[in-house]
Amino acid sequence: MVQLVIGRKGSGKTKIMIDKINAAVKNTNGCLVCIEKGETLRRSISYKVRWCDTDRFHIDGFDTFYGFIAGMLAGNYDIKEIYVDGILRIASADFDALGQMLEKMDKLTGEDATVTFTVSADPSELPASVTKYLD
């Protein structure tokens, strides 16, 4: 399952993500993963969450990102929730490519895991292939 937190820069998306992650630590039976470019969230989330910096793994596009998540899920069937802050900074600001990746991610995770992304954009700028994943 794919979920999105969308808003312009400075609209509070990262704060929402931090709150979701910390609530999930208390309520989820399974592994949690947080992925971001850099270390913005690292000190704000529980130590129980597996944290990853995409720069360390040289992730620079939607295909590379998808492969990273697929490998992570293949290696650990207990992952229940993945939180991704700033997918457009990780991959690119190509909204159509984002929509294609989200569709593949939704098929990959199905009902087994939830992937929540923050997207820095005005919802009116995004194609239907992206906005269909809004909460």
C-alpha positions in Angstrom: 0.0 0.0 0.0 1.2 3.5 -0.8 0.3 6.7 1.0 1.4 10.3 0.4 1.8 13.4 2.5 1.8 16.2 0.0 2.4 19.9 0.5 4.7 22.8 -0.4 8.0 23.3 1.3 7.6 24.4 4.9 4.0 23.1 5.2 4.8 20.6 8.0 5.2 17.4 6.0 8.3 16.3 7.9 6.7 16.9 11.3 3.7 14.8 10.2 6.1 12.1 9.1 7.9 12.1 12.4 4.6 11.9 14.3 3.5 9.0 12.1 6.8 7.1 12.7 6.8 7.5 16.4 3.1 6.5 16.7 3.8 3.4 14.5 6.6 2.3 16.9 3.9 1.9 19.6 1.2 0.4 17.4 2.9 -1.8 14.8 3.9 -5.4 15.2 6.8 -5.7 12.8 9.8 -3.8 11.5 9.7 -0.1 10.6 12.1 1.7 8.2 12.7 5.4 7.7 14.5 6.5 4.5 15.7 10.0 3.7 18.4 11.9 1.9 20.6 13.2 4.7 20.0 13.1 8.5 17.0 15.4 9.2 14.8 12.7 10.9 17.5 10.5 12.4 17.5 12.2 15.9 13.7 12.8 16.0 12.6 9.2 15.6 12.8 6.2 17.9 15.9 4.1 17.9 13.7 1.1 17.2 13.2 2.3 13.6 15.8 1.2 11.0 17.0 4.4 9.5 18.7 4.7 6.0 20.4 7.6 4.3 20.0 7.2 0.5 23.3 9.0 -0.1 25.1 6.1 1.5 23.6 3.7 -1.0 24.0 6.0 -4.0 20.3 6.1 -4.8 19.8 8.6 -7.5 16.6 7.8 -9.4 13.2 6.1 -9.2 14.4 2.8 -10.6 17.3 2.6 -8.2 15.0 3.6 -5.3 12.5 0.9 -6.3 15.2 -1.7 -6.4 16.4 -0.7 -3.0 13.0 -1.1 -1.5 12.4 -4.4 -3.3 15.7 -5.8 -2.0 14.9 -4.6 1.5 11.5 -6.3 1.5 13.0 -9.5 0.0 15.5 -9.6 2.8 13.1 -9.0 5.6 9.5 -10.2 5.5 8.8 -8.5 8.8 8.9 -5.0 7.4 5.4 -3.6 7.9 5.9 0.2 7.4 8.4 2.2 5.4 8.6 6.0 5.6 10.3 8.0 2.9 10.9 11.7 3.5 11.5 13.8 0.4 11.2 11.3 -2.5 11.6 14.2 -5.0 15.0 15.0 -3.4 16.0 11.4 -3.5 15.0 10.7 -7.1 13.9 13.6 -9.2 11.1 16.1 -9.7 9.7 14.2 -12.7 6.1 13.8 -11.6 5.2 11.3 -14.3 8.1 9.0 -13.3 7.0 9.4 -9.7 3.5 8.2 -10.6 5.0 5.2 -12.4 7.2 4.3 -9.5 4.3 4.6 -7.0 2.2 2.2 -9.1 5.0 -0.4 -9.1 5.6 0.2 -5.4 1.9 -0.3 -4.7 1.9 -3.7 -6.5 5.1 -4.7 -4.7 3.9 -4.0 -1.2 0.2 -5.0 -1.7 -1.4 -5.6 1.7 1.9 -6.8 3.3 3.5 -3.4 3.9 2.7 0.4 3.8 5.1 2.9 2.2 4.4 6.5 3.1 6.1 9.3 1.1 6.4 13.0 1.6 6.1 14.9 -1.7 7.1 18.6 -1.8 4.6 20.0 -4.3 1.3 21.6 -4.7 -1.3 18.9 -5.2 -2.7 20.8 -8.2 0.7 20.4 -10.0 0.6 16.6 -9.7 -0.8 14.1 -12.2 -3.6 11.8 -11.3 -1.1 8.9 -11.3 0.3 10.5 -8.1 -2.7 12.0 -6.4 -4.6 8.7 -6.4 -2.4 7.7 -3.5 -3.4 10.6 -1.2 -4.8 9.6 2.2 
